[in-house]
Amino acid sequence: MTIELTLLSRSYCHLCHDMEMLLLPLVEEFGAKLTVLDVDQDPVLEARFDEWVPVLLHGETELCHYFLDQAKVREYLVEIC
């Protein structure tokens, strides 16, 4: 089973770019799939997450926002594998 993570992002957000880059080793380690969605392209996502981006999700579970909590995300990924 492939773990599917979603990163809610903005094209002009440096925190978003930082989180995406820091996520790459975890994605590779766990064989996960990372989908990056621009909240500005989806009015529903923008209304819900506007000032919270970047937000890392697994389904509806929010793993972290603003900054990547590597320890928490790693622990979560180990638990669901």
C-alpha positions in Angstrom: 0.0 0.0 0.0 1.4 3.4 -1.0 1.1 6.2 1.5 -0.4 9.3 -0.1 0.5 12.6 1.4 -0.8 16.0 0.4 1.1 19.2 0.8 -1.1 22.3 0.6 1.1 25.0 -0.7 1.4 28.3 -2.5 3.7 29.1 -5.4 5.1 32.2 -3.7 5.4 30.7 -0.2 9.0 30.1 1.0 7.8 28.0 4.0 5.9 25.8 1.5 9.0 25.3 -0.6 11.1 24.6 2.5 8.6 22.0 3.7 8.4 20.3 0.4 12.2 20.0 0.2 12.5 18.7 3.7 9.8 16.1 3.0 11.5 14.5 0.1 13.8 12.2 2.2 10.8 11.0 4.2 8.8 10.4 1.1 11.6 8.4 -0.4 12.3 6.5 2.8 8.7 5.3 3.1 8.0 5.0 -0.6 5.2 7.5 -0.2 3.5 9.6 -2.9 3.5 13.4 -2.4 0.9 15.5 -4.1 1.4 19.3 -3.9 -1.8 21.3 -4.2 -1.8 25.1 -4.7 -4.5 26.4 -2.4 -4.9 29.5 -4.6 -6.2 27.2 -7.4 -9.0 25.8 -5.3 -11.5 28.1 -3.6 -12.6 25.4 -1.1 -9.0 24.7 0.0 -8.2 28.4 0.1 -11.2 29.1 2.3 -10.4 26.3 4.7 -6.6 26.6 4.9 -5.8 30.1 3.7 -3.3 31.3 6.3 -2.3 27.8 7.6 -0.2 26.8 4.6 1.9 24.9 4.2 -0.2 22.1 5.6 0.8 18.4 5.3 -2.1 16.0 5.2 -2.6 12.2 5.1 -6.2 12.0 3.9 -8.0 14.2 6.4 -5.4 13.9 9.1 -3.3 17.1 9.5 0.3 16.1 10.3 1.7 19.6 10.6 1.5 23.1 9.3 3.9 26.1 8.8 7.0 23.9 9.5 7.7 20.2 9.0 7.8 18.3 12.3 10.0 15.5 11.0 9.9 13.4 14.2 6.1 13.5 14.4 5.7 12.7 10.7 8.2 9.9 10.9 6.4 8.4 13.9 3.1 8.7 12.1 4.4 7.0 9.0 6.0 4.2 11.0 2.6 3.6 12.8 0.6 3.4 9.6 3.1 1.2 7.7 
